[in-house]
Amino acid sequence: MTLALLLILAAIIIGFILTYNTVISKKNNVDNALGTIDAELKKRRDLIPNLVESVKAYMQYEKELLEKITKLRESAEKTINSEERLQIEQELSKALYNLKLRFENYPELKASQNFLQLQATLTDIEESIAAARRFYNQAVTEYNNILEQIPFTFIAKILKLQRKEVFTIPEEEKANVDIGELLK
Amino acid sequence: MNQELNKIKRKREKIYSIIQIINLAIVILLVGTFLFIISDVLNHNFETPFIIPFITIPLAMILISINQYLKRYLNKEISKAIYAPAFKEKNIEFSYEDGLTLDDVLSSHLLPKPDDFASDSLTKGEISGFPYKASNITLWREHEERDSKGNTRTTRTIIFDGRMYIIETPFNKKGIILKSKLIGKEKMLSNIIVIIVVLTTTAIIVPNMLHILSDPFFKKSFKEDLFPFSTIFIVFLLAIIVAYISNRKKGYQRAKLESSQFNKYFEIQTQDQVELRKTLSPAVMEKLINLRNSIGEFHLSMIGNKIFFAFPKSFSVKYDKPIEELLKDAKEIVEKEIETIKTIIETLKLEEEKIKKGAIN
């Protein structure tokens, strides 16, 4: 009898430890994925001053857009709150997307090796950001799933864990290209 | 080449006839022995019934060994003869005697370290402009069994039998491993086997455990020797944990992608979650799913500038099949494997180009 009770108790303790560890590892995975996005965004922010510098001489008519990009970059650097920073980064993505569309209007840019190199690096970083977002979304989906599954849900309630939102496609990627804006 | 094929055809016919004669001799020996024993038993003659089997059974065993040796020899000769033209047609260098080294195979991280290893049929050539080498590989694991008399016997089981390709590419990856999982009927069969094994083991262990636990002697000794029992339990638990950890490759994490079908088809391990997703774009995933559906099981890894493909053997050289048929099969297999690799490499190349040109949607 005592042995049976001991075995049941051991099974409960092991079960609790495994459940708790699973919930925590899923939560940490989300944090890790968010950190990965942050690291990629930081790489992009570090690239912006060089990019702006290399196109400034050619794109004199885009002064306003270039200034906006520089300001957004600076405020993203200064902002500590990660949610706010991500919002600024979304704005920055939109601005960079517009800038990339306007590169076509300046064929002389393509003669600059420096610019071409920077453009390739920017594209590679943006691909990494997209991949990091996919990683984050997968981590969040797995995390949200276990929050609703038994027995993980009990541990999640004890730890007061909340559902997290997945990243949606940024607006600038969804929106149609504004030809009128481009032809201004 | 035709001359060589004719030569192997003649050789096959000759050895095939010998094998048939040996088979017949084995059958005659075994049936004769059986009839002899039966007639002796029926005639109540118990003085000499076991003298004849003492001669015939070892003789039959010797003949079986000769037969197996001849079959192996013939399979080897046929392999040489059929693979050489299949690869030559594709302008691929071929050498039956050589093969990939164990270090080559282990650097793929696709297969576990074996106790015994063999490779042959080395080929070298180009796929999509990238140099590659490949060979047939077989990996064995040895198990030692001890009988009631304390004698040990070593048995070997095959871990993997198939063909591995190593392609050198300009892509540089930290480490991505994709292993095909069992799907469909294969998965169902494996699940049924697991369920049968678990149920049988439980049916044997549980009643015995209950019986042992209810034994007064055990109860007493358990109370007295709680320490050794708990030690055994902890060691058992630790062994399971160590086995689980050692199964995970150093620096690799298990990963899941957004496609549930892809996760169902492949076990994914990576050193870099971002690089994994950059490499396995939706287009690449779709291509891999289609290939898994069309050609069946294959494993793939990308480490450094190398891409490794491992295809389990889908056809084996059979001495009793006509050479023309075997040659056709070999050509089809070579074609299928190279086309599969080409498709994957081309898709990867396209994705890399897309990034380079900045053509991202």
Interface residues (C-beta under 8 A of the other chain):
Chain A: L3 A33 T36 E40 K100 Q119 A120 L122 T123 D124 E126 E127 S128 A130 A131 A132 R134 F135 N137 Q138 T141 E142 E173
Chain B: L213 F222 K256 L257 E258 Q273 V274 E275 L276 R277 K278 I355 K356 K357 G358 I360 N361
